[in-house]
Amino acid sequence: MKHIIEQNKKYIKAVIRKLTGSNNEDIEQEVYIKTWQNLPKYKEQGKLKQWICMLTANICRDYFRSKSFKTGLKEVS
């Protein structure tokens, strides 16, 4: 698992930065956890890198829908 994370870390960070505009370490940690949890479900239909990047994008979208993100927006306003 460690080698999978090391090989894809820069792609994970790039997707997070592109979608959130920052280096969100909480999202990055969530990606590592979800990758570990869902790796047995991965079917080698495509590249592992693409699967992890899609997983990262989905986690970013979930973050924007989350209550904690919306609460943070209200505090800034």
Backbone as CSV, one residue per row, in Angstrom:
resi,resn,N_x,N_y,N_z,CA_x,CA_y,CA_z,C_x,C_y,C_z
1,MET,0.828,-1.191,0.000,0.000,0.000,0.000,0.875,1.257,0.000
2,LYS,1.970,1.197,0.756,2.843,2.368,0.855,3.384,2.779,-0.518
3,HIS,3.773,1.809,-1.327,4.323,2.139,-2.654,3.248,2.738,-3.564
4,ILE,1.993,2.324,-3.394,0.899,2.890,-4.196,0.727,4.369,-3.854
5,ILE,0.759,4.677,-2.564,0.621,6.078,-2.129,1.798,6.909,-2.635
6,GLU,3.004,6.394,-2.470,4.191,7.132,-2.907,4.175,7.399,-4.415
7,GLN,3.729,6.421,-5.197,3.684,6.590,-6.652,2.638,7.607,-7.090
8,ASN,1.579,7.776,-6.309,0.457,8.610,-6.732,0.281,9.874,-5.913
9,LYS,1.157,10.112,-4.975,1.028,11.254,-4.066,0.965,12.589,-4.809
10,LYS,1.816,12.771,-5.807,1.821,14.046,-6.522,0.525,14.258,-7.305
11,TYR,-0.057,13.171,-7.816,-1.323,13.283,-8.546,-2.474,13.613,-7.588
12,ILE,-2.450,12.984,-6.433,-3.472,13.250,-5.413,-3.422,14.713,-4.999
13,LYS,-2.226,15.195,-4.695,-2.071,16.600,-4.296,-2.500,17.552,-5.414
14,ALA,-2.194,17.208,-6.647,-2.555,18.069,-7.782,-4.070,18.154,-7.950
15,VAL,-4.764,17.042,-7.813,-6.225,17.046,-7.947,-6.842,17.864,-6.818
16,ILE,-6.356,17.666,-5.608,-6.880,18.428,-4.460,-6.654,19.912,-4.665
17,ARG,-5.459,20.289,-5.083,-5.127,21.703,-5.305,-5.998,22.294,-6.408
18,LYS,-6.228,21.538,-7.471,-7.030,22.031,-8.586,-8.490,22.237,-8.181
19,LEU,-9.036,21.296,-7.419,-10.456,21.372,-7.079,-10.764,22.251,-5.870
20,THR,-9.813,22.363,-4.927,-10.088,23.153,-3.719,-9.339,24.479,-3.683
21,GLY,-8.309,24.605,-4.488,-7.519,25.830,-4.489,-6.495,25.893,-3.375
22,SER,-6.315,24.779,-2.653,-5.334,24.761,-1.573,-4.796,23.344,-1.384
23,ASN,-3.788,23.233,-0.540,-3.236,21.924,-0.180,-3.940,21.463,1.090
24,ASN,-5.083,20.853,0.962,-5.890,20.437,2.097,-5.430,19.061,2.574
25,GLU,-4.721,19.051,3.698,-4.152,17.806,4.206,-5.224,16.865,4.750
26,ASP,-6.348,17.411,5.216,-7.433,16.559,5.706,-8.015,15.729,4.559
27,ILE,-8.214,16.367,3.426,-8.718,15.646,2.257,-7.687,14.617,1.802
28,GLU,-6.424,15.000,1.811,-5.366,14.080,1.394,-5.364,12.824,2.270
29,GLN,-5.486,12.996,3.582,-5.537,11.852,4.486,-6.770,10.994,4.223
30,GLU,-7.901,11.643,3.938,-9.127,10.914,3.615,-8.946,10.071,2.353
31,VAL,-8.220,10.604,1.389,-7.946,9.857,0.152,-7.132,8.601,0.469
32,TYR,-6.132,8.728,1.322,-5.307,7.573,1.663,-6.142,6.501,2.366
33,ILE,-7.016,6.934,3.264,-7.872,5.989,3.992,-8.830,5.287,3.027
34,LYS,-9.491,6.074,2.170,-10.458,5.500,1.229,-9.767,4.589,0.210
35,THR,-8.558,4.945,-0.192,-7.808,4.091,-1.122,-7.539,2.740,-0.461
36,TRP,-7.083,2.777,0.771,-6.791,1.547,1.501,-8.057,0.710,1.678
37,GLN,-9.188,1.369,2.034,-10.439,0.652,2.259,-11.005,0.047,0.970
38,ASN,-10.876,0.766,-0.136,-11.514,0.351,-1.383,-10.598,-0.383,-2.356
39,LEU,-9.337,-0.522,-2.042,-8.406,-1.186,-2.952,-8.853,-2.601,-3.328
40,PRO,-9.428,-3.374,-2.410,-9.904,-4.710,-2.817,-11.022,-4.656,-3.867
41,LYS,-11.742,-3.545,-3.942,-12.834,-3.396,-4.909,-12.331,-2.965,-6.288
42,TYR,-11.090,-2.511,-6.346,-10.529,-2.029,-7.612,-10.421,-3.187,-8.599
43,LYS,-11.040,-2.987,-9.742,-10.958,-3.975,-10.811,-10.056,-3.397,-11.894
44,GLU,-9.094,-4.107,-12.315,-8.073,-3.600,-13.225,-8.621,-3.330,-14.626
45,GLN,-9.660,-2.501,-14.692,-10.231,-2.121,-15.982,-9.537,-0.893,-16.552
46,GLY,-8.915,-0.137,-15.706,-8.190,1.058,-16.122,-6.924,1.167,-15.302
47,LYS,-6.268,2.290,-15.424,-5.042,2.499,-14.661,-5.376,2.831,-13.216
48,LEU,-4.557,2.340,-12.318,-4.740,2.599,-10.893,-4.674,4.097,-10.607
49,LYS,-3.786,4.793,-11.303,-3.641,6.245,-11.115,-4.957,6.956,-11.412
50,GLN,-5.625,6.573,-12.472,-6.899,7.193,-12.830,-7.964,6.901,-11.784
51,TRP,-7.981,5.694,-11.274,-8.937,5.314,-10.246,-8.724,6.145,-8.982
52,ILE,-7.465,6.313,-8.581,-7.156,7.093,-7.384,-7.499,8.569,-7.601
53,CYS,-7.233,9.099,-8.776,-7.573,10.497,-9.066,-9.084,10.712,-9.053
54,MET,-9.840,9.751,-9.544,-11.297,9.850,-9.503,-11.791,9.777,-8.061
55,LEU,-11.211,8.909,-7.285,-11.543,8.805,-5.870,-11.255,10.131,-5.166
56,THR,-10.127,10.737,-5.475,-9.751,12.030,-4.895,-10.759,13.107,-5.271
57,ALA,-11.149,13.164,-6.534,-12.134,14.153,-6.985,-13.464,13.959,-6.267
58,ASN,-13.884,12.729,-6.078,-15.136,12.458,-5.369,-15.057,12.894,-3.912
59,ILE,-13.928,12.681,-3.276,-13.752,13.102,-1.887,-13.765,14.628,-1.793
60,CYS,-13.183,15.308,-2.767,-13.221,16.779,-2.801,-14.666,17.261,-2.942
61,ARG,-15.430,16.630,-3.802,-16.843,17.005,-3.967,-17.624,16.768,-2.682
62,ASP,-17.353,15.660,-2.028,-18.008,15.381,-0.744,-17.658,16.446,0.283
63,TYR,-16.416,16.906,0.257,-15.976,17.952,1.180,-16.780,19.235,0.973
64,PHE,-16.999,19.617,-0.268,-17.755,20.839,-0.539,-19.225,20.705,-0.144
65,ARG,-19.742,19.489,-0.120,-21.121,19.261,0.311,-21.239,19.093,1.819
66,SER,-20.117,18.971,2.503,-20.122,18.665,3.926,-20.594,19.835,4.775
67,LYS,-21.080,19.490,5.933,-21.564,20.494,6.887,-20.411,21.374,7.377
68,SER,-19.241,20.785,7.591,-18.103,21.560,8.093,-17.659,22.622,7.089
69,PHE,-17.699,22.316,5.801,-17.343,23.304,4.780,-18.358,24.425,4.763
70,LYS,-19.640,24.079,4.791,-20.699,25.083,4.754,-20.678,25.947,6.003
71,THR,-20.373,25.379,7.154,-20.265,26.146,8.394,-19.100,27.126,8.302
72,GLY,-17.991,26.680,7.731,-16.824,27.556,7.545,-17.132,28.728,6.635
73,LEU,-17.946,28.521,5.619,-18.342,29.608,4.725,-19.169,30.659,5.445
74,LYS,-20.049,30.228,6.302,-20.894,31.159,7.054,-20.059,31.999,7.999
75,GLU,-19.033,31.390,8.606,-18.177,32.123,9.521,-17.359,33.193,8.805
76,VAL,-16.953,32.943,7.578,-16.161,33.891,6.808,-17.032,35.071,6.375
77,SER,-18.278,34.816,6.021,-19.183,35.864,5.565,-19.513,36.770,6.654
